[in-house]
C-alpha cells in the first residue's frame, strides 16, 4: 500500500498492512520511495500520513477510542 507524507508529498510504501489499520499502533514501518534504489524500512508516525489522493486516514486506523 502506498501512502504519502503530509509535509513533503513523498510516497511511502507500507511494509505491514496490519500496522496501518491497527488503531493501537502510532507508528508503521514504511519505505520512502525516493530514487531508483529501494530504501531501508523506517518507523513513520501515522499522523504524518495521508492517502495519495489527499484524503486523511480513517479515524478508526488512528484512534483506538473512535467509537466513544
CHARMM internal coordinates of N, CA and C (Angstrom, degrees):
IC EDIT
DIST 1 N 1 CA 1.4494
DIST 1 CA 1 C 1.5275
ANGL 1 N 1 CA 1 C 107.82
DIST 1 C 2 N 1.3192
ANGL 1 CA 1 C 2 N 116.18
DIHE 1 N 1 CA 1 C 2 N 134.35
DIST 2 N 2 CA 1.4543
ANGL 1 C 2 N 2 CA 121.38
DIHE 1 CA 1 C 2 N 2 CA 176.82
DIST 2 CA 2 C 1.5224
ANGL 2 N 2 CA 2 C 110.23
DIHE 1 C 2 N 2 CA 2 C -103.53
DIST 2 C 3 N 1.3226
ANGL 2 CA 2 C 3 N 115.55
DIHE 2 N 2 CA 2 C 3 N 130.79
DIST 3 N 3 CA 1.4530
ANGL 2 C 3 N 3 CA 122.35
DIHE 2 CA 2 C 3 N 3 CA 172.46
DIST 3 CA 3 C 1.5170
ANGL 3 N 3 CA 3 C 107.50
DIHE 2 C 3 N 3 CA 3 C -123.81
DIST 3 C 4 N 1.3134
ANGL 3 CA 3 C 4 N 116.32
DIHE 3 N 3 CA 3 C 4 N 179.03
DIST 4 N 4 CA 1.4643
ANGL 3 C 4 N 4 CA 120.89
DIHE 3 CA 3 C 4 N 4 CA -175.24
DIST 4 CA 4 C 1.5259
ANGL 4 N 4 CA 4 C 109.16
DIHE 3 C 4 N 4 CA 4 C -131.54
DIST 4 C 5 N 1.3364
ANGL 4 CA 4 C 5 N 115.91
DIHE 4 N 4 CA 4 C 5 N 141.54
DIST 5 N 5 CA 1.4618
ANGL 4 C 5 N 5 CA 120.10
DIHE 4 CA 4 C 5 N 5 CA 174.64
DIST 5 CA 5 C 1.5188
ANGL 5 N 5 CA 5 C 108.71
DIHE 4 C 5 N 5 CA 5 C -74.78
DIST 5 C 6 N 1.3447
ANGL 5 CA 5 C 6 N 116.76
DIHE 5 N 5 CA 5 C 6 N 135.18
DIST 6 N 6 CA 1.4673
ANGL 5 C 6 N 6 CA 121.78
DIHE 5 CA 5 C 6 N 6 CA -179.08
DIST 6 CA 6 C 1.5163
ANGL 6 N 6 CA 6 C 112.33
DIHE 5 C 6 N 6 CA 6 C -63.56
DIST 6 C 7 N 1.3314
ANGL 6 CA 6 C 7 N 116.63
DIHE 6 N 6 CA 6 C 7 N -41.76
DIST 7 N 7 CA 1.4643
ANGL 6 C 7 N 7 CA 120.34
DIHE 6 CA 6 C 7 N 7 CA -170.41
DIST 7 CA 7 C 1.5194
ANGL 7 N 7 CA 7 C 114.78
DIHE 6 C 7 N 7 CA 7 C -72.60
DIST 7 C 8 N 1.3426
ANGL 7 CA 7 C 8 N 117.74
DIHE 7 N 7 CA 7 C 8 N -35.41
DIST 8 N 8 CA 1.4630
ANGL 7 C 8 N 8 CA 117.71
DIHE 7 CA 7 C 8 N 8 CA -175.75
DIST 8 CA 8 C 1.5338
ANGL 8 N 8 CA 8 C 114.70
DIHE 7 C 8 N 8 CA 8 C -130.53
DIST 8 C 9 N 1.3388
ANGL 8 CA 8 C 9 N 117.65
DIHE 8 N 8 CA 8 C 9 N -0.32
DIST 9 N 9 CA 1.4619
ANGL 8 C 9 N 9 CA 120.40
DIHE 8 CA 8 C 9 N 9 CA 176.71
DIST 9 CA 9 C 1.5099
ANGL 9 N 9 CA 9 C 115.43
DIHE 8 C 9 N 9 CA 9 C 78.46
DIST 9 C 10 N 1.3291
ANGL 9 CA 9 C 10 N 118.31
DIHE 9 N 9 CA 9 C 10 N 7.27
DIST 10 N 10 CA 1.4558
ANGL 9 C 10 N 10 CA 122.03
DIHE 9 CA 9 C 10 N 10 CA 179.63
DIST 10 CA 10 C 1.5203
ANGL 10 N 10 CA 10 C 110.42
DIHE 9 C 10 N 10 CA 10 C -68.36
DIST 10 C 11 N 1.3255
ANGL 10 CA 10 C 11 N 116.73
DIHE 10 N 10 CA 10 C 11 N 136.14
DIST 11 N 11 CA 1.4577
ANGL 10 C 11 N 11 CA 120.89
DIHE 10 CA 10 C 11 N 11 CA 176.95
DIST 11 CA 11 C 1.5218
ANGL 11 N 11 CA 11 C 110.10
DIHE 10 C 11 N 11 CA 11 C -77.91
DIST 11 C 12 N 1.3378
ANGL 11 CA 11 C 12 N 115.29
DIHE 11 N 11 CA 11 C 12 N 143.53
DIST 12 N 12 CA 1.4630
ANGL 11 C 12 N 12 CA 122.58
DIHE 11 CA 11 C 12 N 12 CA -179.61
DIST 12 CA 12 C 1.5181
ANGL 12 N 12 CA 12 C 108.09
DIHE 11 C 12 N 12 CA 12 C -130.41
DIST 12 C 13 N 1.3336
ANGL 12 CA 12 C 13 N 116.41
DIHE 12 N 12 CA 12 C 13 N 126.39
DIST 13 N 13 CA 1.4620
ANGL 12 C 13 N 13 CA 120.86
DIHE 12 CA 12 C 13 N 13 CA 174.73
DIST 13 CA 13 C 1.5195
ANGL 13 N 13 CA 13 C 107.65
DIHE 12 C 13 N 13 CA 13 C -88.21
DIST 13 C 14 N 1.3230
ANGL 13 CA 13 C 14 N 117.61
DIHE 13 N 13 CA 13 C 14 N 121.84
DIST 14 N 14 CA 1.4504
ANGL 13 C 14 N 14 CA 122.39
DIHE 13 CA 13 C 14 N 14 CA 179.64
DIST 14 CA 14 C 1.5239
ANGL 14 N 14 CA 14 C 108.29
DIHE 13 C 14 N 14 CA 14 C -79.01
DIST 14 C 15 N 1.3386
ANGL 14 CA 14 C 15 N 116.45
DIHE 14 N 14 CA 14 C 15 N 126.62
DIST 15 N 15 CA 1.4589
ANGL 14 C 15 N 15 CA 121.85
DIHE 14 CA 14 C 15 N 15 CA -176.27
DIST 15 CA 15 C 1.5226
ANGL 15 N 15 CA 15 C 111.75
DIHE 14 C 15 N 15 CA 15 C -74.82
DIST 15 C 16 N 1.3408
ANGL 15 CA 15 C 16 N 117.38
DIHE 15 N 15 CA 15 C 16 N -44.50
DIST 16 N 16 CA 1.4636
ANGL 15 C 16 N 16 CA 121.99
DIHE 15 CA 15 C 16 N 16 CA -176.83
DIST 16 CA 16 C 1.5303
ANGL 16 N 16 CA 16 C 109.42
DIHE 15 C 16 N 16 CA 16 C -124.63
DIST 16 C 17 N 1.3093
ANGL 16 CA 16 C 17 N 116.53
DIHE 16 N 16 CA 16 C 17 N 111.27
DIST 17 N 17 CA 1.4661
ANGL 16 C 17 N 17 CA 121.91
DIHE 16 CA 16 C 17 N 17 CA -177.65
DIST 17 CA 17 C 1.5309
ANGL 17 N 17 CA 17 C 111.19
DIHE 16 C 17 N 17 CA 17 C -60.91
DIST 17 C 18 N 1.3311
ANGL 17 CA 17 C 18 N 117.92
DIHE 17 N 17 CA 17 C 18 N -34.53
DIST 18 N 18 CA 1.4639
ANGL 17 C 18 N 18 CA 120.90
DIHE 17 CA 17 C 18 N 18 CA -179.89
DIST 18 CA 18 C 1.5261
ANGL 18 N 18 CA 18 C 111.75
DIHE 17 C 18 N 18 CA 18 C -60.21
DIST 18 C 19 N 1.3282
ANGL 18 CA 18 C 19 N 118.47
DIHE 18 N 18 CA 18 C 19 N -33.29
DIST 19 N 19 CA 1.4649
ANGL 18 C 19 N 19 CA 121.29
DIHE 18 CA 18 C 19 N 19 CA 178.37
DIST 19 CA 19 C 1.5260
ANGL 19 N 19 CA 19 C 111.39
DIHE 18 C 19 N 19 CA 19 C -66.67
DIST 19 C 20 N 1.3136
ANGL 19 CA 19 C 20 N 117.10
DIHE 19 N 19 CA 19 C 20 N -40.41
DIST 20 N 20 CA 1.4661
ANGL 19 C 20 N 20 CA 119.49
DIHE 19 CA 19 C 20 N 20 CA -175.94
DIST 20 CA 20 C 1.5289
ANGL 20 N 20 CA 20 C 111.37
DIHE 19 C 20 N 20 CA 20 C -71.36
DIST 20 C 21 N 1.3306
ANGL 20 CA 20 C 21 N 118.33
DIHE 20 N 20 CA 20 C 21 N -32.64
DIST 21 N 21 CA 1.4614
ANGL 20 C 21 N 21 CA 119.23
DIHE 20 CA 20 C 21 N 21 CA -177.75
DIST 21 CA 21 C 1.5271
ANGL 21 N 21 CA 21 C 112.77
DIHE 20 C 21 N 21 CA 21 C -89.17
DIST 21 C 22 N 1.3211
ANGL 21 CA 21 C 22 N 118.16
DIHE 21 N 21 CA 21 C 22 N -9.96
DIST 22 N 22 CA 1.4627
ANGL 21 C 22 N 22 CA 121.37
DIHE 21 CA 21 C 22 N 22 CA 179.55
DIST 22 CA 22 C 1.5323
ANGL 22 N 22 CA 22 C 110.22
DIHE 21 C 22 N 22 CA 22 C -81.93
DIST 22 C 23 N 1.3386
ANGL 22 CA 22 C 23 N 118.13
DIHE 22 N 22 CA 22 C 23 N 118.22
DIST 23 N 23 CA 1.4634
ANGL 22 C 23 N 23 CA 119.96
DIHE 22 CA 22 C 23 N 23 CA -179.78
DIST 23 CA 23 C 1.5228
ANGL 23 N 23 CA 23 C 113.03
DIHE 22 C 23 N 23 CA 23 C -70.33
DIST 23 C 24 N 1.3392
ANGL 23 CA 23 C 24 N 118.01
DIHE 23 N 23 CA 23 C 24 N -11.33
DIST 24 N 24 CA 1.4609
ANGL 23 C 24 N 24 CA 121.72
DIHE 23 CA 23 C 24 N 24 CA 179.73
DIST 24 CA 24 C 1.5228
ANGL 24 N 24 CA 24 C 112.77
DIHE 23 C 24 N 24 CA 24 C -85.64
DIST 24 C 25 N 1.3146
ANGL 24 CA 24 C 25 N 117.25
DIHE 24 N 24 CA 24 C 25 N -8.16
DIST 25 N 25 CA 1.4649
ANGL 24 C 25 N 25 CA 122.36
DIHE 24 CA 24 C 25 N 25 CA 178.16
DIST 25 CA 25 C 1.5239
ANGL 25 N 25 CA 25 C 109.29
DIHE 24 C 25 N 25 CA 25 C -99.59
DIST 25 C 26 N 1.3293
ANGL 25 CA 25 C 26 N 117.51
DIHE 25 N 25 CA 25 C 26 N 125.14
DIST 26 N 26 CA 1.4676
ANGL 25 C 26 N 26 CA 119.75
DIHE 25 CA 25 C 26 N 26 CA 177.55
DIST 26 CA 26 C 1.5281
ANGL 26 N 26 CA 26 C 111.79
DIHE 25 C 26 N 26 CA 26 C -94.00
DIST 26 C 27 N 1.3326
ANGL 26 CA 26 C 27 N 116.01
DIHE 26 N 26 CA 26 C 27 N -14.80
DIST 27 N 27 CA 1.4610
ANGL 26 C 27 N 27 CA 121.41
DIHE 26 CA 26 C 27 N 27 CA 178.75
DIST 27 CA 27 C 1.5221
ANGL 27 N 27 CA 27 C 109.87
DIHE 26 C 27 N 27 CA 27 C -129.04
DIST 27 C 28 N 1.3172
ANGL 27 CA 27 C 28 N 115.51
DIHE 27 N 27 CA 27 C 28 N 156.31
DIST 28 N 28 CA 1.4675
ANGL 27 C 28 N 28 CA 121.41
DIHE 27 CA 27 C 28 N 28 CA 176.68
DIST 28 CA 28 C 1.5189
ANGL 28 N 28 CA 28 C 108.82
DIHE 27 C 28 N 28 CA 28 C -132.30
DIST 28 C 29 N 1.3271
ANGL 28 CA 28 C 29 N 115.77
DIHE 28 N 28 CA 28 C 29 N 156.85
DIST 29 N 29 CA 1.4584
ANGL 28 C 29 N 29 CA 120.60
DIHE 28 CA 28 C 29 N 29 CA 172.91
DIST 29 CA 29 C 1.5228
ANGL 29 N 29 CA 29 C 107.43
DIHE 28 C 29 N 29 CA 29 C -85.96
DIST 29 C 30 N 1.3201
ANGL 29 CA 29 C 30 N 116.03
DIHE 29 N 29 CA 29 C 30 N 128.91
DIST 30 N 30 CA 1.4489
ANGL 29 C 30 N 30 CA 120.03
DIHE 29 CA 29 C 30 N 30 CA -179.94
DIST 30 CA 30 C 1.5093
ANGL 30 N 30 CA 30 C 111.78
DIHE 29 C 30 N 30 CA 30 C -145.86
DIST 30 C 31 N 1.3187
ANGL 30 CA 30 C 31 N 115.27
DIHE 30 N 30 CA 30 C 31 N 157.43
DIST 31 N 31 CA 1.4689
ANGL 30 C 31 N 31 CA 121.59
DIHE 30 CA 30 C 31 N 31 CA 176.47
DIST 31 CA 31 C 1.5232
ANGL 31 N 31 CA 31 C 108.04
DIHE 30 C 31 N 31 CA 31 C -112.22
DIST 31 C 32 N 1.3033
ANGL 31 CA 31 C 32 N 116.27
DIHE 31 N 31 CA 31 C 32 N 118.09
DIST 32 N 32 CA 1.4544
ANGL 31 C 32 N 32 CA 120.98
DIHE 31 CA 31 C 32 N 32 CA 176.67
DIST 32 CA 32 C 1.5241
ANGL 32 N 32 CA 32 C 108.08
DIHE 31 C 32 N 32 CA 32 C -67.40
DIST 32 C 33 N 1.3178
ANGL 32 CA 32 C 33 N 116.61
DIHE 32 N 32 CA 32 C 33 N 133.12
DIST 33 N 33 CA 1.4565
ANGL 32 C 33 N 33 CA 122.00
DIHE 32 CA 32 C 33 N 33 CA -179.26
DIST 33 CA 33 C 1.5270
ANGL 33 N 33 CA 33 C 108.76
DIHE 32 C 33 N 33 CA 33 C -92.62
DIST 33 C 34 N 1.3349
ANGL 33 CA 33 C 34 N 115.12
DIHE 33 N 33 CA 33 C 34 N 92.80
DIST 34 N 34 CA 1.4644
ANGL 33 C 34 N 34 CA 121.26
DIHE 33 CA 33 C 34 N 34 CA -178.24
DIST 34 CA 34 C 1.5214
ANGL 34 N 34 CA 34 C 108.70
DIHE 33 C 34 N 34 CA 34 C -137.35
DIST 34 C 35 N 1.2987
ANGL 34 CA 34 C 35 N 116.55
DIHE 34 N 34 CA 34 C 35 N 123.41
DIST 35 N 35 CA 1.4552
ANGL 34 C 35 N 35 CA 120.41
DIHE 34 CA 34 C 35 N 35 CA 179.52
DIST 35 CA 35 C 1.5171
ANGL 35 N 35 CA 35 C 112.27
DIHE 34 C 35 N 35 CA 35 C 75.44
DIST 35 C 36 N 1.3242
ANGL 35 CA 35 C 36 N 114.98
DIHE 35 N 35 CA 35 C 36 N -169.06
DIST 36 N 36 CA 1.4552
ANGL 35 C 36 N 36 CA 120.24
DIHE 35 CA 35 C 36 N 36 CA -176.99
DIST 36 CA 36 C 1.5236
ANGL 36 N 36 CA 36 C 112.36
DIHE 35 C 36 N 36 CA 36 C -91.16
DIST 36 C 37 N 1.3221
ANGL 36 CA 36 C 37 N 117.64
DIHE 36 N 36 CA 36 C 37 N -23.08
DIST 37 N 37 CA 1.4575
ANGL 36 C 37 N 37 CA 122.04
DIHE 36 CA 36 C 37 N 37 CA 179.71
DIST 37 CA 37 C 1.5214
ANGL 37 N 37 CA 37 C 110.22
DIHE 36 C 37 N 37 CA 37 C -80.44
DIST 37 C 38 N 1.3350
ANGL 37 CA 37 C 38 N 116.45
DIHE 37 N 37 CA 37 C 38 N 139.31
DIST 38 N 38 CA 1.4653
ANGL 37 C 38 N 38 CA 119.13
DIHE 37 CA 37 C 38 N 38 CA 175.98
DIST 38 CA 38 C 1.5266
ANGL 38 N 38 CA 38 C 108.26
DIHE 37 C 38 N 38 CA 38 C -72.17
DIST 38 C 39 N 1.3163
ANGL 38 CA 38 C 39 N 115.90
DIHE 38 N 38 CA 38 C 39 N 130.07
DIST 39 N 39 CA 1.4566
ANGL 38 C 39 N 39 CA 122.19
DIHE 38 CA 38 C 39 N 39 CA -177.20
DIST 39 CA 39 C 1.5279
ANGL 39 N 39 CA 39 C 110.33
DIHE 38 C 39 N 39 CA 39 C -83.30
DIST 39 C 40 N 1.3280
ANGL 39 CA 39 C 40 N 116.08
DIHE 39 N 39 CA 39 C 40 N 157.18
DIST 40 N 40 CA 1.4564
ANGL 39 C 40 N 40 CA 121.20
DIHE 39 CA 39 C 40 N 40 CA 175.84
DIST 40 CA 40 C 1.5227
ANGL 40 N 40 CA 40 C 109.39
DIHE 39 C 40 N 40 CA 40 C -70.57
DIST 40 C 41 N 1.3428
ANGL 40 CA 40 C 41 N 117.16
DIHE 40 N 40 CA 40 C 41 N 146.20
DIST 41 N 41 CA 1.4675
ANGL 40 C 41 N 41 CA 119.87
DIHE 40 CA 40 C 41 N 41 CA 177.09
DIST 41 CA 41 C 1.5308
ANGL 41 N 41 CA 41 C 110.77
DIHE 40 C 41 N 41 CA 41 C -64.18
DIST 41 C 42 N 1.3195
ANGL 41 CA 41 C 42 N 115.90
DIHE 41 N 41 CA 41 C 42 N 146.83
DIST 42 N 42 CA 1.4590
ANGL 41 C 42 N 42 CA 121.24
DIHE 41 CA 41 C 42 N 42 CA 177.37
DIST 42 CA 42 C 1.5255
ANGL 42 N 42 CA 42 C 108.63
DIHE 41 C 42 N 42 CA 42 C -142.78
DIST 42 C 43 N 1.3376
ANGL 42 CA 42 C 43 N 116.10
DIHE 42 N 42 CA 42 C 43 N 158.47
DIST 43 N 43 CA 1.4640
ANGL 42 C 43 N 43 CA 121.56
DIHE 42 CA 42 C 43 N 43 CA 178.24
DIST 43 CA 43 C 1.5255
ANGL 43 N 43 CA 43 C 108.33
DIHE 42 C 43 N 43 CA 43 C -78.44
DIST 43 C 44 N 1.3260
ANGL 43 CA 43 C 44 N 116.16
DIHE 43 N 43 CA 43 C 44 N 133.03
DIST 44 N 44 CA 1.4615
ANGL 43 C 44 N 44 CA 122.24
DIHE 43 CA 43 C 44 N 44 CA -178.59
DIST 44 CA 44 C 1.5242
ANGL 44 N 44 CA 44 C 108.29
DIHE 43 C 44 N 44 CA 44 C -132.35
DIST 44 C 45 N 1.3261
ANGL 44 CA 44 C 45 N 116.69
DIHE 44 N 44 CA 44 C 45 N 134.60
DIST 45 N 45 CA 1.4580
ANGL 44 C 45 N 45 CA 121.73
DIHE 44 CA 44 C 45 N 45 CA 178.10
DIST 45 CA 45 C 1.5296
ANGL 45 N 45 CA 45 C 109.71
DIHE 44 C 45 N 45 CA 45 C -66.91
DIST 45 C 46 N 1.3288
ANGL 45 CA 45 C 46 N 116.67
DIHE 45 N 45 CA 45 C 46 N 132.65
DIST 46 N 46 CA 1.4665
ANGL 45 C 46 N 46 CA 120.28
DIHE 45 CA 45 C 46 N 46 CA 178.55
DIST 46 CA 46 C 1.5286
ANGL 46 N 46 CA 46 C 111.35
DIHE 45 C 46 N 46 CA 46 C -62.46
DIST 46 C 47 N 1.3274
ANGL 46 CA 46 C 47 N 116.88
DIHE 46 N 46 CA 46 C 47 N -35.38
DIST 47 N 47 CA 1.4643
ANGL 46 C 47 N 47 CA 121.03
DIHE 46 CA 46 C 47 N 47 CA -178.32
DIST 47 CA 47 C 1.5234
ANGL 47 N 47 CA 47 C 112.35
DIHE 46 C 47 N 47 CA 47 C -60.81
DIST 47 C 48 N 1.3421
ANGL 47 CA 47 C 48 N 117.01
DIHE 47 N 47 CA 47 C 48 N -20.90
DIST 48 N 48 CA 1.4617
ANGL 47 C 48 N 48 CA 120.20
DIHE 47 CA 47 C 48 N 48 CA -178.08
DIST 48 CA 48 C 1.5295
ANGL 48 N 48 CA 48 C 112.72
DIHE 47 C 48 N 48 CA 48 C -92.40
DIST 48 C 49 N 1.3426
ANGL 48 CA 48 C 49 N 117.63
DIHE 48 N 48 CA 48 C 49 N 6.63
DIST 49 N 49 CA 1.4652
ANGL 48 C 49 N 49 CA 121.27
DIHE 48 CA 48 C 49 N 49 CA -176.17
DIST 49 CA 49 C 1.5296
ANGL 49 N 49 CA 49 C 111.92
DIHE 48 C 49 N 49 CA 49 C -113.06
DIST 49 C 50 N 1.3274
ANGL 49 CA 49 C 50 N 114.77
DIHE 49 N 49 CA 49 C 50 N 147.85
DIST 50 N 50 CA 1.4614
ANGL 49 C 50 N 50 CA 123.27
DIHE 49 CA 49 C 50 N 50 CA 173.55
DIST 50 CA 50 C 1.5298
ANGL 50 N 50 CA 50 C 107.59
DIHE 49 C 50 N 50 CA 50 C -138.68
DIST 50 C 51 N 1.3167
ANGL 50 CA 50 C 51 N 116.46
DIHE 50 N 50 CA 50 C 51 N 169.10
DIST 51 N 51 CA 1.4609
ANGL 50 C 51 N 51 CA 120.17
DIHE 50 CA 50 C 51 N 51 CA 172.80
DIST 51 CA 51 C 1.5322
ANGL 51 N 51 CA 51 C 108.73
DIHE 50 C 51 N 51 CA 51 C -73.71
DIST 51 C 52 N 1.3347
ANGL 51 CA 51 C 52 N 118.53
DIHE 51 N 51 CA 51 C 52 N 152.81
DIST 52 N 52 CA 1.4621
ANGL 51 C 52 N 52 CA 120.88
DIHE 51 CA 51 C 52 N 52 CA 178.58
DIST 52 CA 52 C 1.5328
ANGL 52 N 52 CA 52 C 113.46
DIHE 51 C 52 N 52 CA 52 C -57.25
DIST 52 C 53 N 1.3239
ANGL 52 CA 52 C 53 N 117.67
DIHE 52 N 52 CA 52 C 53 N -22.47
DIST 53 N 53 CA 1.4645
ANGL 52 C 53 N 53 CA 121.11
DIHE 52 CA 52 C 53 N 53 CA 178.36
DIST 53 CA 53 C 1.5264
ANGL 53 N 53 CA 53 C 112.25
DIHE 52 C 53 N 53 CA 53 C -76.29
DIST 53 C 54 N 1.3493
ANGL 53 CA 53 C 54 N 116.38
DIHE 53 N 53 CA 53 C 54 N -9.07
DIST 54 N 54 CA 1.4544
ANGL 53 C 54 N 54 CA 121.03
DIHE 53 CA 53 C 54 N 54 CA -179.46
DIST 54 CA 54 C 1.5165
ANGL 54 N 54 CA 54 C 113.92
DIHE 53 C 54 N 54 CA 54 C 99.97
DIST 54 C 55 N 1.3340
ANGL 54 CA 54 C 55 N 116.83
DIHE 54 N 54 CA 54 C 55 N -5.23
DIST 55 N 55 CA 1.4667
ANGL 54 C 55 N 55 CA 121.03
DIHE 54 CA 54 C 55 N 55 CA 179.53
DIST 55 CA 55 C 1.5249
ANGL 55 N 55 CA 55 C 110.22
DIHE 54 C 55 N 55 CA 55 C -76.95
DIST 55 C 56 N 1.3250
ANGL 55 CA 55 C 56 N 115.58
DIHE 55 N 55 CA 55 C 56 N 147.02
DIST 56 N 56 CA 1.4584
ANGL 55 C 56 N 56 CA 121.25
DIHE 55 CA 55 C 56 N 56 CA 175.82
DIST 56 CA 56 C 1.5245
ANGL 56 N 56 CA 56 C 109.85
DIHE 55 C 56 N 56 CA 56 C -72.61
DIST 56 C 57 N 1.3342
ANGL 56 CA 56 C 57 N 115.33
DIHE 56 N 56 CA 56 C 57 N 159.82
DIST 57 N 57 CA 1.4546
ANGL 56 C 57 N 57 CA 119.76
DIHE 56 CA 56 C 57 N 57 CA 174.51
DIST 57 CA 57 C 1.5245
ANGL 57 N 57 CA 57 C 108.85
DIHE 56 C 57 N 57 CA 57 C -68.93
DIST 57 C 58 N 1.3238
ANGL 57 CA 57 C 58 N 118.29
DIHE 57 N 57 CA 57 C 58 N 149.72
DIST 58 N 58 CA 1.4661
ANGL 57 C 58 N 58 CA 120.48
DIHE 57 CA 57 C 58 N 58 CA 178.18
DIST 58 CA 58 C 1.5281
ANGL 58 N 58 CA 58 C 110.95
DIHE 57 C 58 N 58 CA 58 C -59.21
DIST 58 C 59 N 1.3053
ANGL 58 CA 58 C 59 N 116.00
DIHE 58 N 58 CA 58 C 59 N 142.40
DIST 59 N 59 CA 1.4663
ANGL 58 C 59 N 59 CA 121.23
DIHE 58 CA 58 C 59 N 59 CA -178.26
DIST 59 CA 59 C 1.5313
ANGL 59 N 59 CA 59 C 111.38
DIHE 58 C 59 N 59 CA 59 C -59.18
DIST 59 C 60 N 1.3272
ANGL 59 CA 59 C 60 N 117.77
DIHE 59 N 59 CA 59 C 60 N -33.62
DIST 60 N 60 CA 1.4622
ANGL 59 C 60 N 60 CA 121.28
DIHE 59 CA 59 C 60 N 60 CA -179.31
DIST 60 CA 60 C 1.5339
ANGL 60 N 60 CA 60 C 112.06
DIHE 59 C 60 N 60 CA 60 C -68.79
DIST 60 C 61 N 1.3169
ANGL 60 CA 60 C 61 N 119.01
DIHE 60 N 60 CA 60 C 61 N -12.58
DIST 61 N 61 CA 1.4642
ANGL 60 C 61 N 61 CA 122.59
DIHE 60 CA 60 C 61 N 61 CA 175.08
DIST 61 CA 61 C 1.5218
ANGL 61 N 61 CA 61 C 111.22
DIHE 60 C 61 N 61 CA 61 C -88.14
DIST 61 C 62 N 1.3274
ANGL 61 CA 61 C 62 N 117.43
DIHE 61 N 61 CA 61 C 62 N -19.46
DIST 62 N 62 CA 1.4683
ANGL 61 C 62 N 62 CA 122.09
DIHE 61 CA 61 C 62 N 62 CA -172.52
DIST 62 CA 62 C 1.5176
ANGL 62 N 62 CA 62 C 112.79
DIHE 61 C 62 N 62 CA 62 C -110.37
DIST 62 C 63 N 1.3217
ANGL 62 CA 62 C 63 N 117.65
DIHE 62 N 62 CA 62 C 63 N -40.15
DIST 63 N 63 CA 1.4658
ANGL 62 C 63 N 63 CA 122.92
DIHE 62 CA 62 C 63 N 63 CA -171.81
DIST 63 CA 63 C 1.5314
ANGL 63 N 63 CA 63 C 110.32
DIHE 62 C 63 N 63 CA 63 C -110.13
DIST 63 C 64 N 1.3427
ANGL 63 CA 63 C 64 N 116.58
DIHE 63 N 63 CA 63 C 64 N 112.82
DIST 64 N 64 CA 1.4695
ANGL 63 C 64 N 64 CA 121.26
DIHE 63 CA 63 C 64 N 64 CA 179.88
DIST 64 CA 64 C 1.5255
ANGL 64 N 64 CA 64 C 112.17
DIHE 63 C 64 N 64 CA 64 C -64.22
DIST 64 C 65 N 1.3335
ANGL 64 CA 64 C 65 N 118.00
DIHE 64 N 64 CA 64 C 65 N -24.08
DIST 65 N 65 CA 1.4614
ANGL 64 C 65 N 65 CA 122.23
DIHE 64 CA 64 C 65 N 65 CA -179.84
DIST 65 CA 65 C 1.5201
ANGL 65 N 65 CA 65 C 112.01
DIHE 64 C 65 N 65 CA 65 C -103.22
DIST 65 C 66 N 1.3096
ANGL 65 CA 65 C 66 N 118.14
DIHE 65 N 65 CA 65 C 66 N 31.24
DIST 66 N 66 CA 1.4716
ANGL 65 C 66 N 66 CA 121.08
DIHE 65 CA 65 C 66 N 66 CA -174.62
DIST 66 CA 66 C 1.5226
ANGL 66 N 66 CA 66 C 113.58
DIHE 65 C 66 N 66 CA 66 C -64.57
DIST 66 C 67 N 1.3218
ANGL 66 CA 66 C 67 N 118.64
DIHE 66 N 66 CA 66 C 67 N -21.67
DIST 67 N 67 CA 1.4633
ANGL 66 C 67 N 67 CA 120.25
DIHE 66 CA 66 C 67 N 67 CA -178.15
DIST 67 CA 67 C 1.5180
ANGL 67 N 67 CA 67 C 113.17
DIHE 66 C 67 N 67 CA 67 C -84.60
DIST 67 C 68 N 1.3299
ANGL 67 CA 67 C 68 N 117.60
DIHE 67 N 67 CA 67 C 68 N -10.11
DIST 68 N 68 CA 1.4771
ANGL 67 C 68 N 68 CA 120.41
DIHE 67 CA 67 C 68 N 68 CA -177.84
DIST 68 CA 68 C 1.5070
ANGL 68 N 68 CA 68 C 111.03
DIHE 67 C 68 N 68 CA 68 C -86.74
END
COOR INIT
IC SEED 1 N 1 CA 1 C
IC BUILD
